[in-house]
Amino acid sequence: MTGEYYGRYIDDVFMTWNKSENALKQILENANTLHPNIKLEYKIGKSLPFLDVLLSNINGMLSTSVYHKPA
């Protein structure tokens, strides 16, 4: 087990990554060169909203809470 996680809903994707941030950015930038009409937007951080859930990395444990979009 790598401890990595991948989740997808329609065109939104969430994943964890256990290697360097630079390696992940390189993969994502390479993916953006594969087709001129498809561009990935990504956010990398310890706490991110995904759908209506706030996912947080707290000392290596994935934690969730309800996310309310600013209105």
Buried (B, 14 or more C-beta within 10 A) or exposed (E): EEEEEEEEEEEEEBEEBEEEEEEBEEEEEEEBEEEEEEEEEEEEEEEBEBEEBBBBEEEEEEEEEEBEEEE
